[in-house]
Amino acid sequence: MEQQQQQHEKRVDPQTLPVPEILPVLPLHGFVFFPGMGFPLQVASPSSKQLIDDALLADRIIALVSHRKESASGDQPVEEGDLYRIGVVGYIHKLTKTEEEYYQVLVSGIRKIQISEMIQTEPYLRAKVDEVPMEIKEDQKIDALILNIRTQFHNLVKLTQLPQEMVATINSLSNHFHAAYMVISQLNLKVDEEQEMLEIRDLETLLHKTARELNKRVETAQISQKLQESFKKDMDEKQREFFLRQQLNAIRKELGEG
């Protein structure tokens, strides 16, 4: 069975899969999943684990939609109004079960979708969805915005603890939506702010807002670095004064000056 799943995985390109009209909905707490991203999710509630089990037996495609509340509370039922309407289609690549009976689910975000109608709440949510197009257009303004974003992101990496490999990742992304989303995910925005960015449909508007938020983050990092350098300089001067006083006291003792 595992070998068959591995062979199936090698043959499937999630980007080529059509978006089903009805999808099981996995609520996300505390973050927003963007198209073009991929990482493991920890699934703990019985209903969400059943959703994953059923999806693995079907087409492995689910809807990932952020919850308006940032923290989960047990396995409480999710009301329709608790979720944002815009989310992403996710493809399940791999499932690992931990000793604590959690599911570690490796998922990649494929496309953007909008929930049009919730049709099931038990044992988990299912909804009718519509794909939200991400239209790519090329012109000088778009090229200039992308260049600015990549340059400023490089500056941000140099100023912060972000991995250097992130620069190569951003530069390698040919899909401008994916590049913007990757940058947005690294800016420490609040969930509602990230959701607002996800809901932007026009590429140029998205790039403008991404560049603006990125520039603000770079400016903050630059100010922080200057403050750190100032603190370090003050500490160095105080340490130097302390050592000079210690040396002076030692010399006075040698000379018998009390």
N, C-alpha and C positions, 0 to 999 in steps of 0.2 A: 504494500500500500504506500509506504513512504517513498519507495523507489519510483512508483508511478507518479506521485505528486512532484518529485524532483524533475522527472522527465517532462511533465506537464508545464512546470515552471520555466524550463528552458525554452519551450516552444512559444509561450505566451508573451506578447508585448502589450502591457497594460494600456499604453497610449493609443493602441489601435482598436481597443474594445469599445463598442457602442454603450451609451448610457441607458440603462433600463428605465422604463417609465416609472416603476415602483422599486424603492430601495429600503432595506432596513436602515434605521438611523441610530448611529452611535453618538450620544451626547458627549461633548468634551468639556472638562472643567478647568478653568484657569489659563487656557491658551487657545490660539486660533491655528488651525491647520491650513496651509496654503498649497495651491497647486504647484507642482514641481518639487515639493519637499518629500522627504522620506525618513522616518525614524521609528523606533519601537514605542508602542503605547502599552501602558500597564492597565490591564482590565481586571477588576476585582468583583464587581457585583454579579450575582447569578444570572440576571436577565441579560447583561452585556456579554457574559461568557456564552450563554446560549445563542445569542445573535452571532457571535464569532463562529461557533460550531456549525450553525446552519449555513452561514455564508461559505465556509470552507467546503461544505458538501455541495454547494451550488456553484456560482460563478466567481466567488471571492470578492465581489464588488459590494461596497457599503457606502452610505452617506455619513460624512463626518461633519457635525454641526456643533458649534460652541453653545454652551449653556450660559444664560445671563448671570447665573450665580457662579462665582469662581471656585467654590469648594463643594464637593459632594457630601451628602449626608446619608450614609447607609445605602439601601436600595430603594429609596423612596421613588414613587412613580413620577415621571416627568410629564408636566402639563404642556400642551401645545405652545402656550404663551411663554414658557420658560426658555425656549430656544430661539436663536436668531433664525432668520429665514434663508440666509445665504450661507452655503457651506461648500464642501468639496466632495467629489467622488473619490473614494479610497479603494486601492487594490491591496488585498492581503497577500503578502509574499511568504510569510513564515509565522508559525505559532510555536512558542516555547512555554511549557508549564513549569513554574517555579516550585520549590519545596514548600513555600507558603501558600500554594494553590492559587497564585495569581497567574494570569495569562500575560506573557510578553509577546505582543503582536507587532510584527514588522509590516508597516503600511506605507504606501506611497500615494501622494495626492495627484490625481490625474487631471481632472477638470473641475470647473466651478459649476455649482448647481443652485437652484432655488426651490425651496419646498413650496409646492402649490396647495397641497392638501394632505393632512394627516389622516390615514385610513385605519390605523391599528395602534393600540397602546399596550396590549398584552400578548405574549409575554415580554415583548419589546416593541419599540416604535417602528412603524413602517409608514412611508409617505410617498405620495406622487411627487415627482420632481421634474423640473425642466432644466435643461442645460443652459448655462449663461455663457454666451459666446465671449471669447477673449480675442478680439480682432487685432491682428498685428499689422501695423502700417509702418512704412519706412519713409522718412524724409529727413531733412537736415536738422530740424528742430528735435526730432526724436533722437537722432544720432548724437546731437550735442548734449541732450539730457542724460543719455546713457553714459557718455564719456565722463560727464561731471560726476555722476553717481559712482562710477567705478574708481575715479581718481580720489574722490572724497572718502570712499570706503577704504581704500588703501591707506589714506591718512589716519582714519579711525583705528585701523588695525595696528598701526605703528604707535598710536597713542594709548592703546588699551591692551588688555590681556586676551583679546580675540586671537584665535589661531591664525598664523600666517597663511595656512593652506586655504583659508576662506577667500583670500584675494584671487587665487587661481581659480577657485570654484565660480566666483562671481564673473570673472573674465571669460570663463569657458561657456557660460550659458548664452545660447543664441536666442532663446525666447525671452523677450524683454519683460513680459509679465513675470516670468519665473525669477529673473534677475532682481526685479524690484521686490518681489515677495521675500526672496532670500535676504536682502538687505534689511527689509522691514522687521524680519524675525530676529535680527541682531541688535535692535535699537532700544530694547527694554521699554517698549510702549505698554500701556495698559491694554487689557483685553478688549475693551470697547473701542479703543483707538485702532488696534490691529483689525478688529472687525470692520470698522469704518473703511480702512484701506482695502480690505478684501471686497467690499461691496462696490467699490469704484469700477465702473465698466469701461470708461474711456482710457486708453493707454496713456495719452499725453497728460491727462489730469492725474493719473496714478504716478507717473514719473515726476511731475512737478511736486506733488505732495511728498513723495519719497525723498527727493532731493532736499526739500525744505526740512523735513524731520532729520535727515542725515546731517545736514549742515549744522543744525542746532546741537546734535549730539557731538559733532566734532568740536564745535566751539566750547561746549561744556568740558570735554576732555582736555582741550588746550588750556582752559582756565585752571582745571584741576592740576595739570602738569606744572604750570607756573607757580601755583600755590605750594606744591610739593617741593619744587626747587627752592622757593623762598624759605620754607620751613627748614630744609636741609642746610641752606646757607646760614640761617640763624643758629641752628644747632652746631654747625661746624665752628662758627665764631665763638659760641659759648664754650665749646669743648676746648678750643685753642686758648681762650682766656683762663679756663680752669687749669690746664696743664702749665701755662706760664706762671700762674700764681703758685702752683705746687712747686715748680722749679725755683721760683724766687724764695719761697719759704725754706726750701732745702738749702739754698745758698746762704741765707741768713743764719740758719742753724750752724752751718759749717764755719761761718765767720763769728759765731758766738753772739749774734745780735738778738737772741731771744725769739 
